[in-house]
């Protein structure tokens, strides 16, 4: 599918960009609890290769934090 070099993915990156000493966060995506549960399920059932395991763990941790923040 080529997600690494996809221009749409580059726009959704959650990194911050610096311009003239001012840090401006890029927009992030807000998920509902149901969407977070679905994503966690998909990650749990997916076959994540070992070299991408650290990224998968970071994504799961962020999703869990967002899930706990929602009521």
N, CA, C and O atoms as a Maestro MAE file, in Angstrom:
{
 s_m_m2io_version
 :::
 2.0.0
}

f_m_ct {
 s_m_title
 :::
 protein
 m_atom[284] {
  # First column is atom index #
  i_m_mmod_type
  r_m_x_coord
  r_m_y_coord
  r_m_z_coord
  i_m_residue_number
  s_m_chain_name
  s_m_pdb_residue_name
  s_m_pdb_atom_name
  i_m_atomic_number
  :::
  1 25 0.814 -1.181 0.000 1 A "UNK " " N  " 7
  2 3 0.000 0.000 0.000 1 A "UNK " " CA " 6
  3 2 0.861 1.250 0.000 1 A "UNK " " C  " 6
  4 15 0.405 2.293 -0.469 1 A "UNK " " O  " 8
  5 25 2.062 1.191 0.496 2 A "UNK " " N  " 7
  6 3 2.973 2.315 0.423 2 A "UNK " " CA " 6
  7 2 2.627 3.472 1.329 2 A "UNK " " C  " 6
  8 15 2.706 4.623 0.900 2 A "UNK " " O  " 8
  9 25 2.249 3.213 2.565 3 A "UNK " " N  " 7
  10 3 1.857 4.291 3.469 3 A "UNK " " CA " 6
  11 2 3.016 5.181 3.891 3 A "UNK " " C  " 6
  12 15 2.797 6.328 4.281 3 A "UNK " " O  " 8
  13 25 4.237 4.680 3.823 4 A "UNK " " N  " 7
  14 3 5.382 5.440 4.314 4 A "UNK " " CA " 6
  15 2 5.614 6.695 3.478 4 A "UNK " " C  " 6
  16 15 5.956 7.739 4.034 4 A "UNK " " O  " 8
  17 25 5.441 6.624 2.175 5 A "UNK " " N  " 7
  18 3 5.722 7.756 1.308 5 A "UNK " " CA " 6
  19 2 4.449 8.468 0.852 5 A "UNK " " C  " 6
  20 15 4.502 9.317 -0.037 5 A "UNK " " O  " 8
  21 25 3.313 8.131 1.450 6 A "UNK " " N  " 7
  22 3 2.037 8.736 1.085 6 A "UNK " " CA " 6
  23 2 1.979 10.177 1.579 6 A "UNK " " C  " 6
  24 15 2.274 10.441 2.745 6 A "UNK " " O  " 8
  25 25 1.606 11.105 0.717 7 A "UNK " " N  " 7
  26 3 1.548 12.522 1.085 7 A "UNK " " CA " 6
  27 2 0.485 12.789 2.137 7 A "UNK " " C  " 6
  28 15 0.657 13.676 2.973 7 A "UNK " " O  " 8
  29 25 -0.617 12.035 2.112 8 A "UNK " " N  " 7
  30 3 -1.673 12.224 3.105 8 A "UNK " " CA " 6
  31 2 -1.180 11.868 4.502 8 A "UNK " " C  " 6
  32 15 -1.549 12.522 5.477 8 A "UNK " " O  " 8
  33 25 -0.352 10.840 4.604 9 A "UNK " " N  " 7
  34 3 0.191 10.427 5.893 9 A "UNK " " CA " 6
  35 2 1.126 11.506 6.429 9 A "UNK " " C  " 6
  36 15 1.126 11.791 7.627 9 A "UNK " " O  " 8
  37 25 1.919 12.104 5.550 10 A "UNK " " N  " 7
  38 3 2.829 13.168 5.974 10 A "UNK " " CA " 6
  39 2 2.056 14.332 6.588 10 A "UNK " " C  " 6
  40 15 2.529 14.943 7.545 10 A "UNK " " O  " 8
  41 25 0.891 14.645 6.063 11 A "UNK " " N  " 7
  42 3 0.089 15.750 6.589 11 A "UNK " " CA " 6
  43 2 -0.473 15.434 7.973 11 A "UNK " " C  " 6
  44 15 -0.726 16.348 8.758 11 A "UNK " " O  " 8
  45 25 -0.672 14.156 8.283 12 A "UNK " " N  " 7
  46 3 -1.282 13.763 9.549 12 A "UNK " " CA " 6
  47 2 -0.274 13.463 10.650 12 A "UNK " " C  " 6
  48 15 -0.658 13.099 11.761 12 A "UNK " " O  " 8
  49 25 0.992 13.610 10.356 13 A "UNK " " N  " 7
  50 3 2.003 13.324 11.369 13 A "UNK " " CA " 6
  51 2 1.805 14.205 12.588 13 A "UNK " " C  " 6
  52 15 1.419 15.368 12.466 13 A "UNK " " O  " 8
  53 25 2.066 13.659 13.751 14 A "UNK " " N  " 7
  54 3 1.817 14.365 15.002 14 A "UNK " " CA " 6
  55 2 3.041 15.087 15.538 14 A "UNK " " C  " 6
  56 15 3.054 15.523 16.690 14 A "UNK " " O  " 8
  57 25 4.052 15.212 14.721 15 A "UNK " " N  " 7
  58 3 5.249 15.905 15.167 15 A "UNK " " CA " 6
  59 2 5.005 17.410 15.195 15 A "UNK " " C  " 6
  60 15 4.068 17.908 14.570 15 A "UNK " " O  " 8
  61 25 5.853 18.124 15.921 16 A "UNK " " N  " 7
  62 3 5.730 19.573 15.969 16 A "UNK " " CA " 6
  63 2 6.721 20.200 15.007 16 A "UNK " " C  " 6
  64 15 7.791 19.648 14.747 16 A "UNK " " O  " 8
  65 25 6.353 21.355 14.484 17 A "UNK " " N  " 7
  66 3 7.211 22.058 13.549 17 A "UNK " " CA " 6
  67 2 7.622 23.381 14.180 17 A "UNK " " C  " 6
  68 15 6.814 24.040 14.835 17 A "UNK " " O  " 8
  69 25 8.880 23.771 13.985 18 A "UNK " " N  " 7
  70 3 9.400 24.995 14.571 18 A "UNK " " CA " 6
  71 2 9.624 26.036 13.479 18 A "UNK " " C  " 6
  72 15 10.234 25.751 12.448 18 A "UNK " " O  " 8
  73 25 9.120 27.250 13.721 19 A "UNK " " N  " 7
  74 3 9.354 28.358 12.809 19 A "UNK " " CA " 6
  75 2 9.697 29.584 13.632 19 A "UNK " " C  " 6
  76 15 8.895 30.015 14.460 19 A "UNK " " O  " 8
  77 25 10.853 30.141 13.424 20 A "UNK " " N  " 7
  78 3 11.312 31.345 14.096 20 A "UNK " " CA " 6
  79 2 11.193 31.238 15.621 20 A "UNK " " C  " 6
  80 15 10.780 32.194 16.277 20 A "UNK " " O  " 8
  81 25 11.546 30.106 16.173 21 A "UNK " " N  " 7
  82 3 11.552 29.934 17.620 21 A "UNK " " CA " 6
  83 2 10.189 29.645 18.228 21 A "UNK " " C  " 6
  84 15 10.094 29.452 19.440 21 A "UNK " " O  " 8
  85 25 9.137 29.609 17.428 22 A "UNK " " N  " 7
  86 3 7.793 29.341 17.934 22 A "UNK " " CA " 6
  87 2 7.420 27.916 17.552 22 A "UNK " " C  " 6
  88 15 7.521 27.527 16.388 22 A "UNK " " O  " 8
  89 25 6.988 27.144 18.540 23 A "UNK " " N  " 7
  90 3 6.594 25.757 18.291 23 A "UNK " " CA " 6
  91 2 5.099 25.731 18.011 23 A "UNK " " C  " 6
  92 15 4.296 26.186 18.826 23 A "UNK " " O  " 8
  93 25 4.733 25.193 16.848 24 A "UNK " " N  " 7
  94 3 3.331 25.078 16.460 24 A "UNK " " CA " 6
  95 2 2.998 23.600 16.288 24 A "UNK " " C  " 6
  96 15 3.547 22.951 15.398 24 A "UNK " " O  " 8
  97 25 2.116 23.058 17.113 25 A "UNK " " N  " 7
  98 3 1.753 21.652 16.953 25 A "UNK " " CA " 6
  99 2 0.899 21.458 15.699 25 A "UNK " " C  " 6
  100 15 0.075 22.307 15.358 25 A "UNK " " O  " 8
  101 25 1.108 20.342 15.027 26 A "UNK " " N  " 7
  102 3 0.279 20.022 13.874 26 A "UNK " " CA " 6
  103 2 -1.049 19.468 14.377 26 A "UNK " " C  " 6
  104 15 -1.106 18.949 15.492 26 A "UNK " " O  " 8
  105 25 -2.105 19.561 13.597 27 A "UNK " " N  " 7
  106 3 -3.409 19.070 14.061 27 A "UNK " " CA " 6
  107 2 -3.397 17.566 14.283 27 A "UNK " " C  " 6
  108 15 -2.698 16.831 13.585 27 A "UNK " " O  " 8
  109 25 -4.166 17.120 15.246 28 A "UNK " " N  " 7
  110 3 -4.251 15.692 15.523 28 A "UNK " " CA " 6
  111 2 -5.669 15.214 15.249 28 A "UNK " " C  " 6
  112 15 -6.590 16.017 15.100 28 A "UNK " " O  " 8
  113 25 -5.829 13.928 15.187 29 A "UNK " " N  " 7
  114 3 -7.124 13.323 14.901 29 A "UNK " " CA " 6
  115 2 -7.775 12.931 16.214 29 A "UNK " " C  " 6
  116 15 -7.127 12.335 17.075 29 A "UNK " " O  " 8
  117 25 -9.047 13.260 16.376 30 A "UNK " " N  " 7
  118 3 -9.804 12.886 17.569 30 A "UNK " " CA " 6
  119 2 -10.653 11.663 17.242 30 A "UNK " " C  " 6
  120 15 -11.378 11.646 16.247 30 A "UNK " " O  " 8
  121 25 -10.554 10.645 18.087 31 A "UNK " " N  " 7
  122 3 -11.317 9.417 17.896 31 A "UNK " " CA " 6
  123 2 -12.344 9.271 19.011 31 A "UNK " " C  " 6
  124 15 -12.112 9.712 20.137 31 A "UNK " " O  " 8
  125 25 -13.471 8.656 18.700 32 A "UNK " " N  " 7
  126 3 -14.462 8.320 19.715 32 A "UNK " " CA " 6
  127 2 -14.001 7.053 20.438 32 A "UNK " " C  " 6
  128 15 -13.065 6.386 19.997 32 A "UNK " " O  " 8
  129 25 -14.664 6.727 21.550 33 A "UNK " " N  " 7
  130 3 -14.289 5.512 22.292 33 A "UNK " " CA " 6
  131 2 -14.462 4.267 21.426 33 A "UNK " " C  " 6
  132 15 -13.644 3.348 21.475 33 A "UNK " " O  " 8
  133 25 -15.514 4.246 20.647 34 A "UNK " " N  " 7
  134 3 -15.783 3.090 19.795 34 A "UNK " " CA " 6
  135 2 -14.692 2.937 18.738 34 A "UNK " " C  " 6
  136 15 -14.275 1.818 18.439 34 A "UNK " " O  " 8
  137 25 -14.233 4.037 18.178 35 A "UNK " " N  " 7
  138 3 -13.168 3.985 17.179 35 A "UNK " " CA " 6
  139 2 -11.851 3.532 17.803 35 A "UNK " " C  " 6
  140 15 -11.106 2.764 17.193 35 A "UNK " " O  " 8
  141 25 -11.563 4.002 19.008 36 A "UNK " " N  " 7
  142 3 -10.341 3.583 19.703 36 A "UNK " " CA " 6
  143 2 -10.384 2.089 19.996 36 A "UNK " " C  " 6
  144 15 -9.391 1.386 19.810 36 A "UNK " " O  " 8
  145 25 -11.548 1.600 20.459 37 A "UNK " " N  " 7
  146 3 -11.686 0.170 20.727 37 A "UNK " " CA " 6
  147 2 -11.451 -0.640 19.457 37 A "UNK " " C  " 6
  148 15 -10.805 -1.687 19.496 37 A "UNK " " O  " 8
  149 25 -11.973 -0.158 18.333 38 A "UNK " " N  " 7
  150 3 -11.784 -0.850 17.060 38 A "UNK " " CA " 6
  151 2 -10.313 -0.882 16.669 38 A "UNK " " C  " 6
  152 15 -9.799 -1.924 16.262 38 A "UNK " " O  " 8
  153 25 -9.635 0.253 16.791 39 A "UNK " " N  " 7
  154 3 -8.211 0.304 16.435 39 A "UNK " " CA " 6
  155 2 -7.377 -0.612 17.326 39 A "UNK " " C  " 6
  156 15 -6.487 -1.311 16.842 39 A "UNK " " O  " 8
  157 25 -7.664 -0.610 18.629 40 A "UNK " " N  " 7
  158 3 -6.934 -1.498 19.537 40 A "UNK " " CA " 6
  159 2 -7.177 -2.964 19.184 40 A "UNK " " C  " 6
  160 15 -6.260 -3.784 19.245 40 A "UNK " " O  " 8
  161 25 -8.412 -3.287 18.816 41 A "UNK " " N  " 7
  162 3 -8.719 -4.654 18.412 41 A "UNK " " CA " 6
  163 2 -7.957 -5.032 17.149 41 A "UNK " " C  " 6
  164 15 -7.411 -6.132 17.055 41 A "UNK " " O  " 8
  165 25 -7.919 -4.124 16.177 42 A "UNK " " N  " 7
  166 3 -7.218 -4.407 14.923 42 A "UNK " " CA " 6
  167 2 -5.724 -4.604 15.158 42 A "UNK " " C  " 6
  168 15 -5.106 -5.470 14.540 42 A "UNK " " O  " 8
  169 25 -5.146 -3.807 16.046 43 A "UNK " " N  " 7
  170 3 -3.715 -3.968 16.352 43 A "UNK " " CA " 6
  171 2 -3.483 -5.297 17.065 43 A "UNK " " C  " 6
  172 15 -2.503 -5.992 16.794 43 A "UNK " " O  " 8
  173 25 -4.394 -5.646 17.983 44 A "UNK " " N  " 7
  174 3 -4.266 -6.899 18.725 44 A "UNK " " CA " 6
  175 2 -4.341 -8.105 17.788 44 A "UNK " " C  " 6
  176 15 -3.603 -9.074 17.967 44 A "UNK " " O  " 8
  177 25 -5.214 -8.054 16.805 45 A "UNK " " N  " 7
  178 3 -5.410 -9.181 15.896 45 A "UNK " " CA " 6
  179 2 -4.431 -9.167 14.722 45 A "UNK " " C  " 6
  180 15 -4.331 -10.153 13.991 45 A "UNK " " O  " 8
  181 25 -3.712 -8.061 14.536 46 A "UNK " " N  " 7
  182 3 -2.790 -7.944 13.404 46 A "UNK " " CA " 6
  183 2 -1.462 -8.628 13.681 46 A "UNK " " C  " 6
  184 15 -1.093 -8.874 14.830 46 A "UNK " " O  " 8
  185 25 -0.771 -8.923 12.626 47 A "UNK " " N  " 7
  186 3 0.566 -9.510 12.726 47 A "UNK " " CA " 6
  187 2 1.582 -8.389 12.548 47 A "UNK " " C  " 6
  188 15 1.889 -7.994 11.423 47 A "UNK " " O  " 8
  189 25 2.097 -7.885 13.648 48 A "UNK " " N  " 7
  190 3 3.040 -6.776 13.605 48 A "UNK " " CA " 6
  191 2 4.454 -7.363 13.548 48 A "UNK " " C  " 6
  192 15 4.838 -8.140 14.422 48 A "UNK " " O  " 8
  193 25 5.222 -6.994 12.528 49 A "UNK " " N  " 7
  194 3 6.587 -7.505 12.458 49 A "UNK " " CA " 6
  195 2 7.447 -6.958 13.597 49 A "UNK " " C  " 6
  196 15 7.198 -5.864 14.103 49 A "UNK " " O  " 8
  197 25 8.436 -7.710 13.983 50 A "UNK " " N  " 7
  198 3 9.286 -7.353 15.115 50 A "UNK " " CA " 6
  199 2 9.953 -5.995 14.979 50 A "UNK " " C  " 6
  200 15 10.108 -5.286 15.973 50 A "UNK " " O  " 8
  201 25 10.353 -5.617 13.766 51 A "UNK " " N  " 7
  202 3 11.039 -4.339 13.612 51 A "UNK " " CA " 6
  203 2 10.092 -3.159 13.780 51 A "UNK " " C  " 6
  204 15 10.562 -2.031 13.926 51 A "UNK " " O  " 8
  205 25 8.781 -3.368 13.767 52 A "UNK " " N  " 7
  206 3 7.784 -2.307 13.960 52 A "UNK " " CA " 6
  207 2 7.071 -2.424 15.309 52 A "UNK " " C  " 6
  208 15 6.101 -1.710 15.567 52 A "UNK " " O  " 8
  209 25 7.546 -3.310 16.150 53 A "UNK " " N  " 7
  210 3 6.886 -3.555 17.428 53 A "UNK " " CA " 6
  211 2 6.936 -2.341 18.347 53 A "UNK " " C  " 6
  212 15 5.958 -2.062 19.041 53 A "UNK " " O  " 8
  213 25 8.032 -1.623 18.368 54 A "UNK " " N  " 7
  214 3 8.147 -0.444 19.234 54 A "UNK " " CA " 6
  215 2 7.124 0.610 18.830 54 A "UNK " " C  " 6
  216 15 6.480 1.210 19.690 54 A "UNK " " O  " 8
  217 25 6.970 0.841 17.519 55 A "UNK " " N  " 7
  218 3 5.978 1.803 17.051 55 A "UNK " " CA " 6
  219 2 4.569 1.364 17.427 55 A "UNK " " C  " 6
  220 15 3.743 2.186 17.825 55 A "UNK " " O  " 8
  221 25 4.297 0.071 17.301 56 A "UNK " " N  " 7
  222 3 2.975 -0.443 17.647 56 A "UNK " " CA " 6
  223 2 2.679 -0.243 19.128 56 A "UNK " " C  " 6
  224 15 1.563 0.124 19.492 56 A "UNK " " O  " 8
  225 25 3.659 -0.479 19.973 57 A "UNK " " N  " 7
  226 3 3.476 -0.283 21.420 57 A "UNK " " CA " 6
  227 2 3.209 1.185 21.719 57 A "UNK " " C  " 6
  228 15 2.357 1.495 22.550 57 A "UNK " " O  " 8
  229 25 3.921 2.095 21.057 58 A "UNK " " N  " 7
  230 3 3.701 3.524 21.273 58 A "UNK " " CA " 6
  231 2 2.289 3.934 20.844 58 A "UNK " " C  " 6
  232 15 1.638 4.728 21.523 58 A "UNK " " O  " 8
  233 25 1.826 3.399 19.733 59 A "UNK " " N  " 7
  234 3 0.475 3.706 19.259 59 A "UNK " " CA " 6
  235 2 -0.559 3.198 20.250 59 A "UNK " " C  " 6
  236 15 -1.515 3.904 20.569 59 A "UNK " " O  " 8
  237 25 -0.375 1.984 20.735 60 A "UNK " " N  " 7
  238 3 -1.311 1.408 21.698 60 A "UNK " " CA " 6
  239 2 -1.341 2.245 22.978 60 A "UNK " " C  " 6
  240 15 -2.416 2.495 23.524 60 A "UNK " " O  " 8
  241 25 -0.187 2.676 23.458 61 A "UNK " " N  " 7
  242 3 -0.141 3.493 24.664 61 A "UNK " " CA " 6
  243 2 -0.879 4.815 24.465 61 A "UNK " " C  " 6
  244 15 -1.615 5.246 25.352 61 A "UNK " " O  " 8
  245 25 -0.697 5.454 23.331 62 A "UNK " " N  " 7
  246 3 -1.382 6.716 23.051 62 A "UNK " " CA " 6
  247 2 -2.890 6.500 22.953 62 A "UNK " " C  " 6
  248 15 -3.668 7.305 23.467 62 A "UNK " " O  " 8
  249 25 -3.304 5.420 22.297 63 A "UNK " " N  " 7
  250 3 -4.728 5.128 22.195 63 A "UNK " " CA " 6
  251 2 -5.334 4.852 23.567 63 A "UNK " " C  " 6
  252 15 -6.450 5.287 23.852 63 A "UNK " " O  " 8
  253 25 -4.610 4.134 24.411 64 A "UNK " " N  " 7
  254 3 -5.108 3.851 25.755 64 A "UNK " " CA " 6
  255 2 -5.229 5.127 26.584 64 A "UNK " " C  " 6
  256 15 -6.189 5.287 27.339 64 A "UNK " " O  " 8
  257 25 -4.266 6.034 26.449 65 A "UNK " " N  " 7
  258 3 -4.341 7.308 27.168 65 A "UNK " " CA " 6
  259 2 -5.547 8.113 26.708 65 A "UNK " " C  " 6
  260 15 -6.274 8.665 27.534 65 A "UNK " " O  " 8
  261 25 -5.767 8.186 25.406 66 A "UNK " " N  " 7
  262 3 -6.926 8.908 24.883 66 A "UNK " " CA " 6
  263 2 -8.232 8.263 25.326 66 A "UNK " " C  " 6
  264 15 -9.213 8.957 25.596 66 A "UNK " " O  " 8
  265 25 -8.245 6.943 25.400 67 A "UNK " " N  " 7
  266 3 -9.441 6.218 25.821 67 A "UNK " " CA " 6
  267 2 -9.785 6.543 27.278 67 A "UNK " " C  " 6
  268 15 -10.952 6.734 27.622 67 A "UNK " " O  " 8
  269 25 -8.749 6.604 28.134 68 A "UNK " " N  " 7
  270 3 -8.964 6.906 29.552 68 A "UNK " " CA " 6
  271 2 -9.424 8.348 29.758 68 A "UNK " " C  " 6
  272 15 -10.180 8.619 30.691 68 A "UNK " " O  " 8
  273 25 -8.983 9.280 28.906 69 A "UNK " " N  " 7
  274 3 -9.368 10.685 29.035 69 A "UNK " " CA " 6
  275 2 -10.847 10.904 28.698 69 A "UNK " " C  " 6
  276 15 -11.477 11.818 29.231 69 A "UNK " " O  " 8
  277 25 -11.392 10.074 27.825 70 A "UNK " " N  " 7
  278 3 -12.800 10.204 27.432 70 A "UNK " " CA " 6
  279 2 -13.678 9.572 28.474 70 A "UNK " " C  " 6
  280 15 -13.313 8.570 29.089 70 A "UNK " " O  " 8
  281 25 -14.845 10.161 28.673 71 A "UNK " " N  " 7
  282 3 -15.777 9.611 29.678 71 A "UNK " " CA " 6
  283 2 -16.949 8.935 29.054 71 A "UNK " " C  " 6
  284 15 -17.818 8.426 29.762 71 A "UNK " " O  " 8
  :::
 }
 m_bond[283] {
  # First column is bond index #
  i_m_from
  i_m_to
  i_m_order
  :::
  1 1 2 1
  2 2 3 1
  3 3 4 2
  4 3 5 1
  5 5 6 1
  6 6 7 1
  7 7 8 2
  8 7 9 1
  9 9 10 1
  10 10 11 1
  11 11 12 2
  12 11 13 1
  13 13 14 1
  14 14 15 1
  15 15 16 2
  16 15 17 1
  17 17 18 1
  18 18 19 1
  19 19 20 2
  20 19 21 1
  21 21 22 1
  22 22 23 1
  23 23 24 2
  24 23 25 1
  25 25 26 1
  26 26 27 1
  27 27 28 2
  28 27 29 1
  29 29 30 1
  30 30 31 1
  31 31 32 2
  32 31 33 1
  33 33 34 1
  34 34 35 1
  35 35 36 2
  36 35 37 1
  37 37 38 1
  38 38 39 1
  39 39 40 2
  40 39 41 1
  41 41 42 1
  42 42 43 1
  43 43 44 2
  44 43 45 1
  45 45 46 1
  46 46 47 1
  47 47 48 2
  48 47 49 1
  49 49 50 1
  50 50 51 1
  51 51 52 2
  52 51 53 1
  53 53 54 1
  54 54 55 1
  55 55 56 2
  56 55 57 1
  57 57 58 1
  58 58 59 1
  59 59 60 2
  60 59 61 1
  61 61 62 1
  62 62 63 1
  63 63 64 2
  64 63 65 1
  65 65 66 1
  66 66 67 1
  67 67 68 2
  68 67 69 1
  69 69 70 1
  70 70 71 1
  71 71 72 2
  72 71 73 1
  73 73 74 1
  74 74 75 1
  75 75 76 2
  76 75 77 1
  77 77 78 1
  78 78 79 1
  79 79 80 2
  80 79 81 1
  81 81 82 1
  82 82 83 1
  83 83 84 2
  84 83 85 1
  85 85 86 1
  86 86 87 1
  87 87 88 2
  88 87 89 1
  89 89 90 1
  90 90 91 1
  91 91 92 2
  92 91 93 1
  93 93 94 1
  94 94 95 1
  95 95 96 2
  96 95 97 1
  97 97 98 1
  98 98 99 1
  99 99 100 2
  100 99 101 1
  101 101 102 1
  102 102 103 1
  103 103 104 2
  104 103 105 1
  105 105 106 1
  106 106 107 1
  107 107 108 2
  108 107 109 1
  109 109 110 1
  110 110 111 1
  111 111 112 2
  112 111 113 1
  113 113 114 1
  114 114 115 1
  115 115 116 2
  116 115 117 1
  117 117 118 1
  118 118 119 1
  119 119 120 2
  120 119 121 1
  121 121 122 1
  122 122 123 1
  123 123 124 2
  124 123 125 1
  125 125 126 1
  126 126 127 1
  127 127 128 2
  128 127 129 1
  129 129 130 1
  130 130 131 1
  131 131 132 2
  132 131 133 1
  133 133 134 1
  134 134 135 1
  135 135 136 2
  136 135 137 1
  137 137 138 1
  138 138 139 1
  139 139 140 2
  140 139 141 1
  141 141 142 1
  142 142 143 1
  143 143 144 2
  144 143 145 1
  145 145 146 1
  146 146 147 1
  147 147 148 2
  148 147 149 1
  149 149 150 1
  150 150 151 1
  151 151 152 2
  152 151 153 1
  153 153 154 1
  154 154 155 1
  155 155 156 2
  156 155 157 1
  157 157 158 1
  158 158 159 1
  159 159 160 2
  160 159 161 1
  161 161 162 1
  162 162 163 1
  163 163 164 2
  164 163 165 1
  165 165 166 1
  166 166 167 1
  167 167 168 2
  168 167 169 1
  169 169 170 1
  170 170 171 1
  171 171 172 2
  172 171 173 1
  173 173 174 1
  174 174 175 1
  175 175 176 2
  176 175 177 1
  177 177 178 1
  178 178 179 1
  179 179 180 2
  180 179 181 1
  181 181 182 1
  182 182 183 1
  183 183 184 2
  184 183 185 1
  185 185 186 1
  186 186 187 1
  187 187 188 2
  188 187 189 1
  189 189 190 1
  190 190 191 1
  191 191 192 2
  192 191 193 1
  193 193 194 1
  194 194 195 1
  195 195 196 2
  196 195 197 1
  197 197 198 1
  198 198 199 1
  199 199 200 2
  200 199 201 1
  201 201 202 1
  202 202 203 1
  203 203 204 2
  204 203 205 1
  205 205 206 1
  206 206 207 1
  207 207 208 2
  208 207 209 1
  209 209 210 1
  210 210 211 1
  211 211 212 2
  212 211 213 1
  213 213 214 1
  214 214 215 1
  215 215 216 2
  216 215 217 1
  217 217 218 1
  218 218 219 1
  219 219 220 2
  220 219 221 1
  221 221 222 1
  222 222 223 1
  223 223 224 2
  224 223 225 1
  225 225 226 1
  226 226 227 1
  227 227 228 2
  228 227 229 1
  229 229 230 1
  230 230 231 1
  231 231 232 2
  232 231 233 1
  233 233 234 1
  234 234 235 1
  235 235 236 2
  236 235 237 1
  237 237 238 1
  238 238 239 1
  239 239 240 2
  240 239 241 1
  241 241 242 1
  242 242 243 1
  243 243 244 2
  244 243 245 1
  245 245 246 1
  246 246 247 1
  247 247 248 2
  248 247 249 1
  249 249 250 1
  250 250 251 1
  251 251 252 2
  252 251 253 1
  253 253 254 1
  254 254 255 1
  255 255 256 2
  256 255 257 1
  257 257 258 1
  258 258 259 1
  259 259 260 2
  260 259 261 1
  261 261 262 1
  262 262 263 1
  263 263 264 2
  264 263 265 1
  265 265 266 1
  266 266 267 1
  267 267 268 2
  268 267 269 1
  269 269 270 1
  270 270 271 1
  271 271 272 2
  272 271 273 1
  273 273 274 1
  274 274 275 1
  275 275 276 2
  276 275 277 1
  277 277 278 1
  278 278 279 1
  279 279 280 2
  280 279 281 1
  281 281 282 1
  282 282 283 1
  283 283 284 2
  :::
 }
}
